[in-house]
């Protein structure tokens, strides 16, 4: 059961497990929410339209895209090394 100690605890609850791996919700004003991963802003939401499901889906999608980009970079680096050796 979640314990609410203030506004930030509610924002963290909206993130669920994603709050434990580097995601943050920041409220820059009374109308907006910003989703951040570490030092990168990912999405800006209108507070009246943001739901837990939308926020968590965006976290999941971001991680998926990051993983795809990382795998592509690793593949490219590996291929480059193999090409150097087999020239």
Secondary structure, DSSP 8 states (H G I E B T S, - for coil): -----SHHHHHHHHHGGGGGGTEEEE-SSSSEEEEEETTEEEEEEETTT--HHHHHHHHHHHHHHHHHHHHHHHHHHHHHHHHHHH-
